[in-house]
Amino acid sequence: MLRAELADTFGGSERTRRIVARTASDLADSGRLEGDMGIEVTPRTVISNLEDAPEEYSLVERWNWWVGSLDLSHGGYQRFFVRTNLAE
């Protein structure tokens, strides 16, 4: 479901969407976002936060922008960054 919404909203390659969706699933499974901010990781949560990134950013850049913001504000989110050389 998230992969389809990522495709509709941001495009990107199938591989990139799969990697971002998998990393979002890992973030959800970790319980970090819910524990730190009381926010459940849902497709809507992911899309909404990625939409806040600069418009010219690719899907991976948007994801890393959001995760970077979480890391700056709460710490401990570095493991959820997506290496751009693997995704693009």
QUIZICOR-V400482 format. One record per backbone hydrogen bond with DSSP energy under -1.0 kcal/mol. NH is the residue of the N-H (numbers start at 0). CO is the residue of the C=O. E is the energy in kcal/mol with one decimal. If there is no record, write none. Layout:
# QUIZICOR-V400482
NH_CO_E + NH_CO_E
This chain:
# QUIZICOR-V400482
4_0_-2.0 + 5_1_-2.8 + 6_2_-2.2 + 7_3_-2.4 + 8_4_-2.1 + 9_5_-3.2 + 10_5_-1.1 + 16_12_-2.5 + 17_13_-2.5 + 18_14_-2.4 + 19_15_-2.6 + 20_16_-2.5 + 21_17_-2.4 + 22_18_-2.4 + 23_19_-2.4 + 24_20_-2.1 + 25_21_-2.2 + 26_22_-2.4 + 27_23_-2.5 + 28_24_-2.8 + 29_25_-1.7 + 34_30_-2.5 + 35_31_-3.2 + 36_32_-2.6 + 37_33_-1.5 + 38_32_-1.2 + 45_41_-2.5 + 46_42_-2.8 + 47_43_-2.7 + 48_44_-2.2 + 49_45_-2.5 + 50_46_-2.2 + 52_49_-1.2 + 56_53_-1.9 + 61_57_-2.6 + 62_58_-2.6 + 63_59_-2.9 + 64_60_-2.1 + 65_61_-2.2 + 66_62_-2.7 + 67_63_-2.4 + 68_64_-1.8 + 69_65_-2.3 + 70_66_-2.6 + 71_67_-2.4 + 72_68_-2.2 + 73_69_-2.6 + 74_70_-1.2 + 79_76_-2.3 + 80_77_-1.9 + 85_82_-1.4 + 86_82_-1.1 + 87_83_-2.0
